């Protein structure tokens, strides 16, 4: 549910925060990314380890956050492109 809420609210909230308080958007972005990393770590270390399907920590901490940031920007960009047509 957290991921769904972030993906739905990002196209509206992120540009609004950047336009009104750009210095406030950096801590909010890092806070949301940190909360997501904590949830990912708990899921990987607890659930996937018990099933024997644990993901490498290199992938978990380096590749996956960059991938999620890229997807967030694609989501925001596509939302505004659709609004133009």
N, C-alpha and C positions, 0 to 999 in steps of 0.2 A: 504494500500500500504506500510505503514511503516513496518508492521509485515512481509510482504512478502519479502521486501528488507533485513530485518534483518535475516530471516531464510535462504535466498539464499546466502548471503554474509558471514555468520558466519563460515561455514566450511573452508573458504579460509582465511578470514581476522583474525580471532581469533588466530589460531596457528602462523600465520606470525607475528602478533603483539607481542604475547608471546615470540617468538624466537628472535625478534630484540630488542624490548623495553619492557621488562616485567614491569618496574615501570610505564610505560605509559598506560598499559592495564587496571590497576585498575581504574583510573579516567574515562577512556573511557567506561568501563563496568558499572560503577555507573551512568555515564551520560546517557547512553542508557536506563538503568533501570529506572532512574528518569524521563526521557522523556516519557517512556511507562507508568509509574505510573500517570503522569499528564494527559495523554490521557485517561487512564482508569477512573480516577477520574471525568474528565469532562463528559465522556460518561455516567458514573453511576449517577452522581448528576443531570445532565441536562436531558438527553434523557430517561433513565430508570425510573427516578422519575416521569416524566410527564406521562408515560404509566402505572405507578403503579407496576413496576416490578424491583424495585431497589434492588440490591444485598447488603447484609450485609457488613458493613465496615470492620469487622474482616476478612471476606473472601477476600475482595478486597485488603487489605493491608498486610495480613500475608500469606494466603494460595496461592493465585493466583501468586504472584511473585516467590515463591518457585517452583510452578508448571511450570512456564515459564522457569526458569533456568534449571530445570530438562529436559524439552523438548528440550532446546537448546543443552545441552550436548548429549542427545540421537541423535539429528539431526547430530551433528558433528561426533559422534562415528559411526553412521550408514553410513555416507558419506565415511569415510575412510575404513570401512569394505568392502563396495561395490567396492571401488577402488582396494582392494587387490585381489579380485576374478575375 
